[in-house]
Amino acid sequence: MFFDQYYLILVVPTLILSLWAQIMVKSTFAKYSKISCSRRITGQDSAALLLKANNIRDVRIEATGGSLTDHYDPSSKRLRLSQPVYGVNSIAAVGVAAHETGHAIQHAVSWGPLGLRSTLVPVANIGSMFGPYLAMAGLILSMPMLLNIGIFLFAGAVLFYLITLPVEFDASARAIAILRSNNVLTHEELRGVKKVLTAAALTYVASALTAVMSLLRLILLSRSRRR
């Protein structure tokens, strides 16, 4: 079996960070899912309020199955909220719904990074699916061209992960700003929303770090083989 020290040094710590981030987001969401908003506003209500505040009338809010499966689909202009969010009046539900609505707002104003991320989706899918395997095959078979192609493809996926960070941070910032300006939540409730969204942001940071370290690993392996 092929083994290298770079995987242990670079990638394993980021995988541990990713696991910790997943635990944090689930535990934080579970904690604030038990605390109701003083205004009894639901996730669906908060999403509708944010859309109205930004004069967005062509986005449809829908319920979807699962937990933490919330997302905005720009191709169909559908804002899909999971069961623990859509009709629930918890702080966690309002925070998650507001964050996803932030993506709808980004789309409505043609925010550059969101458009770039959407453009990179097919590149990221191909790069993450084939890049690492082609690179490792190139290393094992001593085929530099195959190795370079694999690294190049995976670099596209890494770029996608990096661009995702400002997109997610901006969506949360927009959500919190609108919730505050419209007095949807109390100051204490907003603090809870920030904790939920910060925990969620950690998962994106961990994923980006894992991708970057994985790419660095492939580059270092490539250089060591050439020596």
N, C-alpha and C positions, 0 to 999 in steps of 0.2 A: 504493500500500500504506500502511495506517495505521501510523504509527510515533510513539513518544513517548519522551522522555528518561528517564521513570521506570522503564521496563523495563530500560534499560541500567544505571541507577544502583542500583536496588533488587533486581531479579530476577536479572540475570545473575550477580552475585557469589554468590548462594545456589545457583544452578545449578552453578557451578564447585565450590562447597563440597560439593554433593551428589555430583558426579563423584569428587572426592577421597575422600569418605567411602566410596563404593562400592569404590574401588581399595584403600583401607585395610582394609575388612572382608574382601575376598577374599584379600589378601596375608597378613593376620594369621591367617585361617582356614587358609590353605594352609601357613603356617609351623608352626602347632601341630597340624595334621593329621598331621605327620610325626613327632610326639613321642608315644610311647606312655605310658600311665599305668603307674605302678609296680605297681598292683594288677591290671592287665590288665582293668579294668572297661570295658564298652562303653557306648555312648550308651543303648542299650535297658536295660542293667543299671542305669545311674544313674537313668534315669527311673522304673524299677520301684522302686528303693530310696527315692526321694523320695516317690513315691506311698504306699508302705508306711509311711514315717516319719510321714506325715500322715493315716494311716488312711483313705486313699482307695482304694476297691476296685471302683468302677464305671467307671473310665476304662480304655479299651483302648489299648494301644500298638501302632501299626502302622507298617510300612515304606512309604515312598512314593517315587516316582521323582524324578529331578532332583537338583540340588545347592542347598543353602541354601533349600529349599522347606519346611523344618520349620515346623509350626504345631500349635496346639491348636484343635480344633473343639468349642466348647461345646454346640452344638446336638445333636451325636451323641456327645459325650464320647469323642472319639477324639484321641489324641496321635499325630500323624503325623511320623515322623522320616525324613529323606532318606537315600539310600544311603551317603553319606560319614559318616553319623552313627549310624544304627541299630545295625549290627553291628561298628562300628569302636571300638577301644580307645584312641583318641587323646585328648589333652587338649582339643582343639577339639570333638570329638564329645561328650565328657562335658559340656562347658560349654554347648553349644547345646541338648542334650537336657535338661539341668537347667533352663535358662532357660525352655524351652517347658513343662516340668512346672510351673514357677512360675505359669504362666497357669492350669493345671489346678487348682492350689492356690487361686489367687484365686477361681476359679469355685466351688470347693467351699465356701469360707467366705463366699461372696456379697459379695466385696469391691466396694464402691460404684463406684469409677471404671471397673472392668471392665464392670459392668452398664450404666453410662452410655455407654461406648464402643460396646457392642453395640447399644444402642438407637439410637445416632446413625449406624450403618452405612448405612441407606437414605437418610438425610438427606445424608450425606457423598457417597454415590454420585451422587445427583441434583445436589447442589451443585457438585461438581467437574466433572461432565459438561456441565451446561447453564449454570451461573452465569457463568463468564467470557465465554462466547459471547453470552449475553443482554446482559451489561453492555456489551461492546464494540459490539454491534448498537445498543444504546440510545445510545451515544456518537456513532457514525457517523450514525445516523438522527435524532439530536437528539430522542430520546424519553426524557425523564427517568423516566417510570414504568417503562419496560423496563430502564433502567439500574439503578434502585433494586432492582427484583426480582432482577436478576442479582447485584448485590452482596449482597443478603440471602441468596440461595441459596448463594453461595460462602462466606459467613460461617459457614454451618452446616458446610461441609467443613473450614474452618480450625479450628473448634472441635473437630472430631474429631481432627485432627492434634495439637492441643495436649493433649487428654486422653490421647492415645496415649503421650505422654512419661512421665507418672508410672506408667502401667500397665506399660510396658516396663522402667523403672528398678526398680520394685518386684519384678517377676518375677525380674530378675537378682539383686537383693538377697536374695530368698528362697532362690534357688538356691545362692548362695555360702554363705549362713548354714547351710543344711542340709548341704551338702557338707563344710563345716568341722566342724560339730558331730558328724557321723557319721564323721569321719576317713576320708572316701572318697579324698581326695587329700592329697599332701604340701603343705607350705607353698609350695614352689617351683611345684608344679603348679597350686595355686590362683592364684598370680600369673599364670600363663599363661591360666587361665580368665578372670580379670578383664580381661586384655588383649583376649581374643577378644570378650567381651561389651561392653567399652567401645567397641571398633571398631564393633560392630553398633549400639550406641546412637547413635553419631555419624550414622548414616544416618537415624535417626528425628528427630534434632535438625535435620539439614539439610533434611529434608522439611517439618518444621514451620516452619522459617525461610522456606523458599521459599513456602509457603502464606501465611504472614503478610505477607511482602513483596509478594506478588501481590495480596492484598486491599488493602494500603495503596496500592499503585499504582492500583487501580481507584478507590479513594476520592479520591485526589489528582487523578486525571483528571476525576472527576465535579465536583469543586470548581473546577478550572480552567476547565471548560466553562461553569460557571454565572456566571463573572465577565464 
